[in-house]
């Protein structure tokens, strides 16, 4: 098993939505574990990375030699495709994006020892609640019944996800993964409304950052060769 790591820093408040709320408190709750730590599901992160890769492939020129089709096949090999069989399943397995493990273990110990620390305390220390309402364009007043509240994860927190491969990925797969990581700038609910602005880095199995490896980026064709 070869493990790469993706690090994500929140540059704005973010909602890792889980699709429900808390009656009488908020309409949209964030995904969090049993100790109150917010996290982004690996399945969601995989979908976001795949979307960014597909968007980049779509803007490539199909020439020469139908390069767009070639990179689509690389994406299928990396992320899989609908109706995949064992032979066509994705080569990458993405874990949940979580806060540092040593922090989570230390806090879990404190909670187990009942040292005046609870799951709610942890969740509230890492999040806050944002409220918004729709405005009537004619009167400039809030629409009745439109007030909504969402919990958001506070900016500047850093999350890490493991990217596992059964075998060493090809240079082309890494090139696609690198440019997709660089392109990933918005995550979570409300990412089209100003929330969830992030910056991401990719590290190889030796903990060396490869996000800015120009050799890999040039392989995808997004950086032109410098003229002598």
C-alpha distance (Angstrom), angle and dihedral (degrees) to the residues before:
residue distance angle dihedral
X1 . . .
X2 3.83 . .
X3 3.79 115.9 .
X4 3.80 126.3 -157.5
X5 3.80 122.0 179.5
X6 3.78 132.7 -138.7
X7 3.80 117.3 -156.8
X8 3.80 119.4 -159.8
X9 3.80 125.2 -168.6
X10 3.80 118.8 -164.9
X11 3.81 110.2 -129.7
X12 3.79 92.4 -179.9
X13 3.80 136.7 20.6
X14 3.80 109.3 -71.6
X15 3.80 137.7 -163.7
X16 3.80 115.6 -146.5
X17 3.78 88.8 -164.7
X18 3.78 121.0 -152.4
X19 3.80 97.3 -171.8
X20 3.79 101.1 -104.7
X21 3.78 142.8 64.3
X22 3.78 141.8 -147.0
X23 3.80 115.2 -92.2
X24 3.78 111.4 -113.0
X25 3.81 93.7 5.9
X26 3.81 115.8 56.5
X27 3.78 138.2 -5.8
X28 3.81 96.0 -143.4
X29 3.79 123.5 35.8
X30 3.81 125.9 -166.5
X31 3.78 123.7 -118.6
X32 3.82 108.7 -99.3
X33 3.78 138.4 162.0
X34 3.80 130.3 -117.2
X35 3.82 91.4 -82.6
X36 3.80 94.7 51.0
X37 3.82 98.6 -101.5
X38 3.82 113.7 141.9
X39 3.80 118.0 -132.2
X40 3.80 141.9 170.3
X41 3.80 115.5 -120.1
X42 3.79 115.5 -115.2
X43 3.79 91.5 -130.9
X44 3.81 89.9 56.2
X45 3.81 92.4 47.1
X46 3.79 90.7 50.1
X47 3.80 90.2 52.5
X48 3.81 91.6 50.1
X49 3.81 92.7 49.7
X50 3.77 91.7 47.0
X51 3.80 91.2 50.3
X52 3.81 92.0 52.4
X53 3.81 91.9 48.0
X54 3.80 91.8 50.0
X55 3.81 90.9 49.0
X56 3.81 90.8 52.7
X57 3.79 92.3 47.6
X58 3.80 90.3 50.7
X59 3.82 92.2 60.4
X60 3.82 94.8 49.8
X61 3.76 118.4 106.1
X62 3.82 111.2 -107.6
X63 3.81 89.3 -134.7
X64 2.96 139.1 119.9
X65 3.79 105.1 41.0
X66 3.79 94.2 -19.4
X67 3.81 94.0 -67.6
X68 3.81 92.4 178.5
X69 3.80 91.8 60.6
X70 3.79 89.8 48.1
X71 3.83 93.0 55.4
X72 3.79 91.3 45.3
X73 3.80 87.8 59.2
X74 3.81 89.7 49.7
X75 3.82 89.0 52.2
X76 3.82 91.2 49.2
X77 3.79 89.9 50.7
X78 3.81 92.0 48.5
X79 3.80 101.7 40.9
X80 3.80 101.9 19.9
X81 3.79 125.2 -127.7
X82 3.81 137.9 -109.0
X83 3.77 111.7 -69.3
X84 3.81 92.9 18.7
X85 3.78 119.3 179.2
X86 3.79 126.5 -156.7
X87 3.80 88.8 -84.9
X88 3.81 94.9 49.5
X89 3.81 100.1 36.9
X90 3.79 118.9 125.7
X91 3.80 117.8 -79.4
X92 3.80 92.4 -145.6
X93 3.80 128.4 70.7
X94 3.81 114.2 -166.0
X95 3.78 121.7 -158.5
X96 3.79 128.2 -153.0
X97 3.81 116.8 -71.7
X98 3.81 104.2 -119.5
X99 3.77 141.1 170.8
X100 3.85 117.0 -97.4
X101 3.79 111.7 -54.4
X102 3.82 95.4 -135.7
X103 3.80 90.0 56.1
X104 3.80 92.5 49.2
X105 3.79 92.7 48.1
X106 3.81 92.9 48.9
X107 3.79 92.7 49.9
X108 3.81 92.5 44.6
X109 3.80 88.4 55.2
X110 3.80 91.1 50.9
X111 3.80 91.3 50.7
X112 3.83 92.8 47.9
X113 3.78 90.0 50.9
X114 3.84 89.2 51.7
X115 3.79 93.6 -127.1
X116 3.80 96.6 163.6
X117 3.80 91.9 -78.9
X118 3.80 124.0 117.7
X119 3.78 139.2 -179.6
X120 3.81 89.7 -106.2
X121 3.82 91.0 53.6
X122 3.82 90.7 54.1
X123 3.79 94.1 46.3
X124 3.80 93.5 48.5
X125 3.80 92.6 47.1
X126 3.82 91.6 57.1
X127 3.79 99.4 37.4
X128 3.77 143.1 39.7
X129 3.80 136.1 -165.6
X130 3.80 123.3 -104.6
X131 3.80 123.2 -165.3
X132 3.78 129.3 -160.1
X133 3.77 138.3 171.3
X134 3.78 138.1 -167.0
X135 3.81 117.7 -105.9
X136 3.79 123.0 -139.8
X137 3.85 104.3 -123.6
X138 3.81 92.2 -148.2
X139 3.79 100.7 48.9
X140 3.81 100.4 22.8
X141 3.81 89.9 -133.2
X142 3.82 128.3 119.9
X143 3.80 115.9 -86.3
X144 3.77 110.8 -111.3
X145 3.79 112.3 -103.7
X146 3.82 94.4 9.0
X147 3.80 98.2 109.8
X148 3.81 110.7 121.4
X149 3.79 130.6 177.9
X150 3.80 129.0 -156.4
X151 3.76 133.5 -177.5
X152 3.80 113.5 -126.3
X153 3.79 132.0 -164.2
X154 3.79 109.9 -122.5
X155 3.79 120.2 -106.5
X156 3.85 123.2 -105.6
X157 3.82 93.6 41.1
X158 3.81 115.6 128.7
X159 3.80 125.8 -141.6
X160 3.80 129.7 -169.3
X161 3.80 129.9 -156.5
X162 3.82 128.9 -170.3
X163 3.81 117.0 -128.0
X164 3.80 108.3 -159.7
X165 3.80 128.2 -162.1
X166 3.80 126.9 -175.4
X167 3.83 88.8 -146.1
X168 3.79 134.9 16.0
X169 3.83 108.1 -73.2
X170 3.78 118.8 -121.3
X171 3.80 121.3 -105.4
X172 3.80 89.1 -109.8
X173 3.81 92.3 53.1
X174 3.81 89.7 49.1
X175 3.80 91.1 47.5
X176 3.80 90.8 54.0
X177 3.80 91.7 45.0
X178 3.82 91.8 49.7
X179 3.80 95.5 51.6
X180 3.81 90.2 43.8
X181 3.81 90.0 52.7
X182 3.81 91.0 49.6
X183 3.80 90.7 49.1
X184 3.81 94.3 50.3
X185 3.81 102.8 101.2
X186 3.83 105.1 142.1
X187 3.80 130.4 48.9
X188 3.79 139.0 165.0
X189 3.78 134.3 23.8
X190 3.78 114.7 -30.1
X191 3.80 92.6 24.4
X192 3.81 89.0 138.3
X193 3.80 90.7 50.9
X194 3.78 101.0 57.6
X195 3.79 101.4 -79.7
X196 3.78 130.8 108.1
X197 3.80 99.3 38.8
X198 3.81 106.9 167.2
X199 3.77 144.2 166.6
X200 3.79 120.6 -142.5
X201 3.80 136.7 -160.8
X202 3.80 130.8 -170.1
X203 3.81 124.0 -144.0
X204 3.79 127.2 -168.4
X205 3.80 127.7 -133.0
X206 3.83 90.8 -80.9
X207 3.84 91.4 54.1
X208 3.82 90.9 -108.1
X209 3.79 115.0 143.4
X210 3.81 111.4 -118.0
X211 3.79 100.4 170.6
X212 3.80 92.5 101.2
X213 3.79 95.8 39.6
X214 3.80 99.4 134.6
X215 3.78 91.9 -163.5
X216 3.80 89.8 63.9
X217 3.80 93.4 41.3
X218 3.81 92.0 50.0
X219 3.79 89.6 50.4
X220 3.79 87.9 63.2
X221 3.80 89.6 49.3
X222 3.80 100.6 -119.9
X223 3.83 94.8 118.6
X224 3.77 121.7 55.9
X225 3.78 120.0 -134.1
X226 3.79 111.1 -103.6
X227 3.76 114.4 -110.9
X228 3.84 116.1 -119.1
